[in-house]
């Protein structure tokens, strides 16, 4: 799952922060953070583990595997945020807008503990409203290209966005079969 799902599956501001910065925190540094932020990091890792092991996600990866092989999971994660952002059974468009504003505010409120790389990225994330703009094809195109640009061993002109468009209905079916399972899993976590 990508940033929107991680923020959505958090139940407090501290958990939002932990969930959003988890990939930037070493385990050895985690115990220096506030308890709710630590819970968010644990939730983030639970989300990643559950997602990586889910059979529906294994099927979804087939949409990208011919093009990006082992990187297919990262591209599936991004596309799941597109379907989440458009899931009116969870939030209306206005509610998603409110959610994203709340997430940015929560992150800034914890600005003093954000890892430097994340803190440097946050102004661009907010200015370009990454979280809300996952709902648009152009937003996902940008995000998919960003993943491609960061991938060390992939050419930067691989048509991953076209693969998304070609497999859009299949990926939507995967989202609909997977996301309720993920949400239920996270709701059952005990701290």
ChimeraX commands (.cxc) that place a marker at each C-alpha (Angstrom):
marker #1 position 0.00,0.00,0.00 radius 0.5
marker #1 position 1.07,3.55,-0.60 radius 0.5
marker #1 position 0.77,6.76,1.44 radius 0.5
marker #1 position -3.01,7.20,1.23 radius 0.5
marker #1 position -3.78,3.71,2.50 radius 0.5
marker #1 position -1.22,4.02,5.27 radius 0.5
marker #1 position -2.74,7.29,6.43 radius 0.5
marker #1 position -6.31,5.99,6.16 radius 0.5
marker #1 position -5.57,2.86,8.21 radius 0.5
marker #1 position -4.31,4.94,11.16 radius 0.5
marker #1 position -6.59,5.84,14.06 radius 0.5
marker #1 position -4.69,8.75,15.63 radius 0.5
marker #1 position -2.44,11.60,14.51 radius 0.5
marker #1 position 0.58,9.86,16.02 radius 0.5
marker #1 position -0.28,6.67,14.13 radius 0.5
marker #1 position -0.64,8.65,10.91 radius 0.5
marker #1 position 2.85,10.05,11.41 radius 0.5
marker #1 position 4.37,6.67,12.24 radius 0.5
marker #1 position 2.61,5.00,9.35 radius 0.5
marker #1 position 3.81,7.68,6.92 radius 0.5
marker #1 position 7.47,7.79,8.07 radius 0.5
marker #1 position 8.02,4.09,8.78 radius 0.5
marker #1 position 10.15,3.50,5.68 radius 0.5
marker #1 position 12.47,6.29,6.85 radius 0.5
marker #1 position 13.01,4.97,10.40 radius 0.5
marker #1 position 15.55,2.34,11.46 radius 0.5
marker #1 position 14.31,-0.16,14.03 radius 0.5
marker #1 position 17.07,0.98,16.40 radius 0.5
marker #1 position 15.65,4.53,16.34 radius 0.5
marker #1 position 12.00,3.56,16.79 radius 0.5
marker #1 position 12.01,3.44,20.60 radius 0.5
marker #1 position 13.02,7.12,20.74 radius 0.5
marker #1 position 9.67,8.15,19.23 radius 0.5
marker #1 position 6.33,8.78,21.00 radius 0.5
marker #1 position 4.27,5.66,21.69 radius 0.5
marker #1 position 1.53,6.46,19.16 radius 0.5
marker #1 position 4.13,7.06,16.44 radius 0.5
marker #1 position 5.68,3.70,17.29 radius 0.5
marker #1 position 2.23,2.10,16.92 radius 0.5
marker #1 position 1.94,3.72,13.49 radius 0.5
marker #1 position 5.26,2.19,12.47 radius 0.5
marker #1 position 4.06,-1.22,13.65 radius 0.5
marker #1 position 0.82,-0.78,11.70 radius 0.5
marker #1 position 2.80,0.24,8.59 radius 0.5
marker #1 position 4.87,-2.93,8.81 radius 0.5
marker #1 position 1.77,-5.05,9.41 radius 0.5
marker #1 position 0.17,-3.51,6.32 radius 0.5
marker #1 position 3.26,-4.24,4.22 radius 0.5
marker #1 position 3.58,-7.84,5.46 radius 0.5
marker #1 position -0.11,-8.61,5.03 radius 0.5
marker #1 position -0.14,-7.03,1.56 radius 0.5
marker #1 position 2.97,-8.87,0.38 radius 0.5
marker #1 position 1.53,-12.22,1.46 radius 0.5
marker #1 position -2.03,-11.78,0.17 radius 0.5
marker #1 position -2.95,-14.03,-2.80 radius 0.5
marker #1 position -4.95,-11.27,-4.51 radius 0.5
marker #1 position -1.89,-9.02,-4.53 radius 0.5
marker #1 position 0.14,-11.86,-6.04 radius 0.5
marker #1 position -2.41,-11.95,-8.86 radius 0.5
marker #1 position -2.44,-8.15,-9.21 radius 0.5
marker #1 position 1.34,-8.12,-9.69 radius 0.5
marker #1 position 0.84,-9.94,-12.98 radius 0.5
marker #1 position -0.37,-6.64,-14.47 radius 0.5
marker #1 position 3.14,-5.22,-14.14 radius 0.5
marker #1 position 5.47,-8.25,-13.95 radius 0.5
marker #1 position 6.16,-8.51,-17.68 radius 0.5
marker #1 position 7.48,-4.95,-17.61 radius 0.5
marker #1 position 9.10,-4.54,-14.21 radius 0.5
marker #1 position 9.54,-8.07,-12.83 radius 0.5
marker #1 position 10.39,-7.96,-9.11 radius 0.5
marker #1 position 9.35,-4.31,-8.80 radius 0.5
marker #1 position 5.73,-5.15,-9.63 radius 0.5
marker #1 position 4.66,-4.96,-5.99 radius 0.5
marker #1 position 5.64,-1.29,-5.71 radius 0.5
marker #1 position 3.51,-0.45,-8.74 radius 0.5
marker #1 position 0.55,-2.42,-7.39 radius 0.5
marker #1 position 0.85,-0.51,-4.09 radius 0.5
marker #1 position 0.53,2.81,-5.92 radius 0.5
marker #1 position -2.44,1.70,-7.97 radius 0.5
marker #1 position -4.30,0.50,-4.88 radius 0.5
marker #1 position -4.26,4.12,-3.65 radius 0.5
marker #1 position -6.03,5.14,-6.87 radius 0.5
marker #1 position -8.90,2.78,-6.12 radius 0.5
marker #1 position -8.97,3.72,-2.44 radius 0.5
marker #1 position -9.12,7.43,-3.32 radius 0.5
marker #1 position -12.10,6.70,-5.56 radius 0.5
marker #1 position -13.86,4.36,-3.14 radius 0.5
marker #1 position -17.03,6.29,-2.31 radius 0.5
marker #1 position -18.05,3.47,0.02 radius 0.5
marker #1 position -15.30,4.73,2.32 radius 0.5
marker #1 position -15.29,8.50,1.74 radius 0.5
marker #1 position -16.86,11.02,-0.59 radius 0.5
marker #1 position -14.56,13.27,-2.59 radius 0.5
marker #1 position -15.00,16.04,0.00 radius 0.5
marker #1 position -14.25,13.65,2.85 radius 0.5
marker #1 position -11.06,12.51,1.11 radius 0.5
marker #1 position -10.10,16.19,0.76 radius 0.5
marker #1 position -10.66,16.67,4.50 radius 0.5
marker #1 position -8.69,13.52,5.24 radius 0.5
marker #1 position -5.69,14.66,3.24 radius 0.5
marker #1 position -5.68,18.12,4.84 radius 0.5
marker #1 position -5.80,16.45,8.25 radius 0.5
marker #1 position -2.86,14.19,7.36 radius 0.5
marker #1 position -0.67,17.10,6.27 radius 0.5
marker #1 position -1.55,19.01,9.45 radius 0.5
marker #1 position -0.73,15.97,11.61 radius 0.5
marker #1 position 2.61,15.56,9.89 radius 0.5
marker #1 position 3.53,19.22,10.40 radius 0.5
marker #1 position 2.47,18.99,14.06 radius 0.5
marker #1 position 5.13,16.30,14.49 radius 0.5
marker #1 position 7.65,18.15,12.32 radius 0.5
marker #1 position 10.37,18.03,14.97 radius 0.5
marker #1 position 10.55,14.22,14.85 radius 0.5
marker #1 position 10.18,13.70,11.09 radius 0.5
marker #1 position 13.22,12.12,9.46 radius 0.5
marker #1 position 15.09,14.70,7.40 radius 0.5
marker #1 position 14.40,13.05,4.03 radius 0.5
marker #1 position 10.67,12.94,4.79 radius 0.5
marker #1 position 10.63,16.50,6.16 radius 0.5
marker #1 position 12.28,17.73,2.94 radius 0.5
marker #1 position 9.71,15.87,0.83 radius 0.5
marker #1 position 6.66,17.00,2.83 radius 0.5
marker #1 position 6.33,20.54,1.38 radius 0.5
marker #1 position 6.20,19.12,-2.16 radius 0.5
marker #1 position 3.83,16.35,-1.09 radius 0.5
marker #1 position 1.47,18.93,0.38 radius 0.5
marker #1 position 1.85,21.56,-2.37 radius 0.5
marker #1 position 1.10,18.97,-5.06 radius 0.5
marker #1 position -1.46,17.28,-2.78 radius 0.5
marker #1 position -0.22,13.80,-3.55 radius 0.5
marker #1 position -2.71,12.11,-1.24 radius 0.5
marker #1 position -5.83,13.64,-2.75 radius 0.5
marker #1 position -4.55,13.52,-6.33 radius 0.5
marker #1 position -4.19,9.74,-6.26 radius 0.5
marker #1 position -7.84,9.81,-7.32 radius 0.5
marker #1 position -6.93,11.08,-10.80 radius 0.5
marker #1 position -5.28,9.14,-13.59 radius 0.5
marker #1 position -2.73,11.93,-14.02 radius 0.5
marker #1 position -1.91,11.67,-10.30 radius 0.5
marker #1 position -1.31,7.94,-10.56 radius 0.5
marker #1 position 0.69,8.45,-13.73 radius 0.5
marker #1 position 2.94,10.85,-11.83 radius 0.5
marker #1 position 3.27,8.42,-8.90 radius 0.5
marker #1 position 4.00,5.43,-11.12 radius 0.5
marker #1 position 6.68,7.42,-12.93 radius 0.5
marker #1 position 8.13,8.47,-9.58 radius 0.5
marker #1 position 8.45,4.80,-8.55 radius 0.5
marker #1 position 10.05,4.05,-11.91 radius 0.5
marker #1 position 12.51,6.92,-11.52 radius 0.5
marker #1 position 13.58,5.63,-8.10 radius 0.5
marker #1 position 14.05,2.04,-9.26 radius 0.5
marker #1 position 17.77,1.43,-9.72 radius 0.5
marker #1 position 17.60,-1.33,-12.31 radius 0.5
marker #1 position 14.74,-0.23,-14.53 radius 0.5
marker #1 position 14.69,1.95,-17.61 radius 0.5
marker #1 position 12.79,5.17,-17.01 radius 0.5
marker #1 position 10.60,4.91,-20.12 radius 0.5
marker #1 position 8.90,1.59,-19.37 radius 0.5
marker #1 position 5.16,2.07,-20.11 radius 0.5
marker #1 position 3.90,1.27,-16.60 radius 0.5
marker #1 position 1.08,3.81,-16.82 radius 0.5
marker #1 position -0.17,2.20,-20.03 radius 0.5
marker #1 position -0.07,-1.17,-18.24 radius 0.5
marker #1 position -2.21,0.38,-15.50 radius 0.5
marker #1 position -4.71,1.66,-18.08 radius 0.5
marker #1 position -4.77,-1.70,-19.88 radius 0.5
marker #1 position -5.37,-3.59,-16.63 radius 0.5
marker #1 position -7.53,-0.99,-14.88 radius 0.5
marker #1 position -10.63,-3.18,-14.45 radius 0.5
marker #1 position -8.58,-6.20,-13.36 radius 0.5
marker #1 position -6.72,-4.08,-10.79 radius 0.5
marker #1 position -10.02,-2.65,-9.53 radius 0.5
marker #1 position -11.33,-6.17,-8.98 radius 0.5
marker #1 position -8.13,-6.95,-7.07 radius 0.5
marker #1 position -8.58,-3.86,-4.90 radius 0.5
marker #1 position -12.19,-4.78,-4.14 radius 0.5
marker #1 position -11.20,-8.33,-3.15 radius 0.5
marker #1 position -8.15,-7.26,-1.13 radius 0.5
marker #1 position -8.79,-4.00,0.70 radius 0.5
marker #1 position -11.60,-5.20,3.00 radius 0.5
marker #1 position -9.29,-8.03,4.13 radius 0.5
marker #1 position -6.49,-5.56,4.86 radius 0.5
marker #1 position -8.82,-3.23,6.76 radius 0.5
marker #1 position -10.16,-6.11,8.85 radius 0.5
marker #1 position -6.64,-7.29,9.59 radius 0.5
marker #1 position -5.53,-3.87,10.83 radius 0.5
marker #1 position -8.69,-3.42,12.91 radius 0.5
marker #1 position -7.91,-6.66,14.78 radius 0.5
marker #1 position -4.37,-5.62,15.82 radius 0.5
marker #1 position -3.87,-5.47,19.55 radius 0.5
marker #1 position -1.38,-3.13,21.24 radius 0.5
marker link #1:1,2 radius 0.2
marker link #1:2,3 radius 0.2
marker link #1:3,4 radius 0.2
marker link #1:4,5 radius 0.2
marker link #1:5,6 radius 0.2
marker link #1:6,7 radius 0.2
marker link #1:7,8 radius 0.2
marker link #1:8,9 radius 0.2
marker link #1:9,10 radius 0.2
marker link #1:10,11 radius 0.2
marker link #1:11,12 radius 0.2
marker link #1:12,13 radius 0.2
marker link #1:13,14 radius 0.2
marker link #1:14,15 radius 0.2
marker link #1:15,16 radius 0.2
marker link #1:16,17 radius 0.2
marker link #1:17,18 radius 0.2
marker link #1:18,19 radius 0.2
marker link #1:19,20 radius 0.2
marker link #1:20,21 radius 0.2
marker link #1:21,22 radius 0.2
marker link #1:22,23 radius 0.2
marker link #1:23,24 radius 0.2
marker link #1:24,25 radius 0.2
marker link #1:25,26 radius 0.2
marker link #1:26,27 radius 0.2
marker link #1:27,28 radius 0.2
marker link #1:28,29 radius 0.2
marker link #1:29,30 radius 0.2
marker link #1:30,31 radius 0.2
marker link #1:31,32 radius 0.2
marker link #1:32,33 radius 0.2
marker link #1:33,34 radius 0.2
marker link #1:34,35 radius 0.2
marker link #1:35,36 radius 0.2
marker link #1:36,37 radius 0.2
marker link #1:37,38 radius 0.2
marker link #1:38,39 radius 0.2
marker link #1:39,40 radius 0.2
marker link #1:40,41 radius 0.2
marker link #1:41,42 radius 0.2
marker link #1:42,43 radius 0.2
marker link #1:43,44 radius 0.2
marker link #1:44,45 radius 0.2
marker link #1:45,46 radius 0.2
marker link #1:46,47 radius 0.2
marker link #1:47,48 radius 0.2
marker link #1:48,49 radius 0.2
marker link #1:49,50 radius 0.2
marker link #1:50,51 radius 0.2
marker link #1:51,52 radius 0.2
marker link #1:52,53 radius 0.2
marker link #1:53,54 radius 0.2
marker link #1:54,55 radius 0.2
marker link #1:55,56 radius 0.2
marker link #1:56,57 radius 0.2
marker link #1:57,58 radius 0.2
marker link #1:58,59 radius 0.2
marker link #1:59,60 radius 0.2
marker link #1:60,61 radius 0.2
marker link #1:61,62 radius 0.2
marker link #1:62,63 radius 0.2
marker link #1:63,64 radius 0.2
marker link #1:64,65 radius 0.2
marker link #1:65,66 radius 0.2
marker link #1:66,67 radius 0.2
marker link #1:67,68 radius 0.2
marker link #1:68,69 radius 0.2
marker link #1:69,70 radius 0.2
marker link #1:70,71 radius 0.2
marker link #1:71,72 radius 0.2
marker link #1:72,73 radius 0.2
marker link #1:73,74 radius 0.2
marker link #1:74,75 radius 0.2
marker link #1:75,76 radius 0.2
marker link #1:76,77 radius 0.2
marker link #1:77,78 radius 0.2
marker link #1:78,79 radius 0.2
marker link #1:79,80 radius 0.2
marker link #1:80,81 radius 0.2
marker link #1:81,82 radius 0.2
marker link #1:82,83 radius 0.2
marker link #1:83,84 radius 0.2
marker link #1:84,85 radius 0.2
marker link #1:85,86 radius 0.2
marker link #1:86,87 radius 0.2
marker link #1:87,88 radius 0.2
marker link #1:88,89 radius 0.2
marker link #1:89,90 radius 0.2
marker link #1:90,91 radius 0.2
marker link #1:91,92 radius 0.2
marker link #1:92,93 radius 0.2
marker link #1:93,94 radius 0.2
marker link #1:94,95 radius 0.2
marker link #1:95,96 radius 0.2
marker link #1:96,97 radius 0.2
marker link #1:97,98 radius 0.2
marker link #1:98,99 radius 0.2
marker link #1:99,100 radius 0.2
marker link #1:100,101 radius 0.2
marker link #1:101,102 radius 0.2
marker link #1:102,103 radius 0.2
marker link #1:103,104 radius 0.2
marker link #1:104,105 radius 0.2
marker link #1:105,106 radius 0.2
marker link #1:106,107 radius 0.2
marker link #1:107,108 radius 0.2
marker link #1:108,109 radius 0.2
marker link #1:109,110 radius 0.2
marker link #1:110,111 radius 0.2
marker link #1:111,112 radius 0.2
marker link #1:112,113 radius 0.2
marker link #1:113,114 radius 0.2
marker link #1:114,115 radius 0.2
marker link #1:115,116 radius 0.2
marker link #1:116,117 radius 0.2
marker link #1:117,118 radius 0.2
marker link #1:118,119 radius 0.2
marker link #1:119,120 radius 0.2
marker link #1:120,121 radius 0.2
marker link #1:121,122 radius 0.2
marker link #1:122,123 radius 0.2
marker link #1:123,124 radius 0.2
marker link #1:124,125 radius 0.2
marker link #1:125,126 radius 0.2
marker link #1:126,127 radius 0.2
marker link #1:127,128 radius 0.2
marker link #1:128,129 radius 0.2
marker link #1:129,130 radius 0.2
marker link #1:130,131 radius 0.2
marker link #1:131,132 radius 0.2
marker link #1:132,133 radius 0.2
marker link #1:133,134 radius 0.2
marker link #1:134,135 radius 0.2
marker link #1:135,136 radius 0.2
marker link #1:136,137 radius 0.2
marker link #1:137,138 radius 0.2
marker link #1:138,139 radius 0.2
marker link #1:139,140 radius 0.2
marker link #1:140,141 radius 0.2
marker link #1:141,142 radius 0.2
marker link #1:142,143 radius 0.2
marker link #1:143,144 radius 0.2
marker link #1:144,145 radius 0.2
marker link #1:145,146 radius 0.2
marker link #1:146,147 radius 0.2
marker link #1:147,148 radius 0.2
marker link #1:148,149 radius 0.2
marker link #1:149,150 radius 0.2
marker link #1:150,151 radius 0.2
marker link #1:151,152 radius 0.2
marker link #1:152,153 radius 0.2
marker link #1:153,154 radius 0.2
marker link #1:154,155 radius 0.2
marker link #1:155,156 radius 0.2
marker link #1:156,157 radius 0.2
marker link #1:157,158 radius 0.2
marker link #1:158,159 radius 0.2
marker link #1:159,160 radius 0.2
marker link #1:160,161 radius 0.2
marker link #1:161,162 radius 0.2
marker link #1:162,163 radius 0.2
marker link #1:163,164 radius 0.2
marker link #1:164,165 radius 0.2
marker link #1:165,166 radius 0.2
marker link #1:166,167 radius 0.2
marker link #1:167,168 radius 0.2
marker link #1:168,169 radius 0.2
marker link #1:169,170 radius 0.2
marker link #1:170,171 radius 0.2
marker link #1:171,172 radius 0.2
marker link #1:172,173 radius 0.2
marker link #1:173,174 radius 0.2
marker link #1:174,175 radius 0.2
marker link #1:175,176 radius 0.2
marker link #1:176,177 radius 0.2
marker link #1:177,178 radius 0.2
marker link #1:178,179 radius 0.2
marker link #1:179,180 radius 0.2
marker link #1:180,181 radius 0.2
marker link #1:181,182 radius 0.2
marker link #1:182,183 radius 0.2
marker link #1:183,184 radius 0.2
marker link #1:184,185 radius 0.2
marker link #1:185,186 radius 0.2
marker link #1:186,187 radius 0.2
marker link #1:187,188 radius 0.2
marker link #1:188,189 radius 0.2
marker link #1:189,190 radius 0.2
marker link #1:190,191 radius 0.2
view
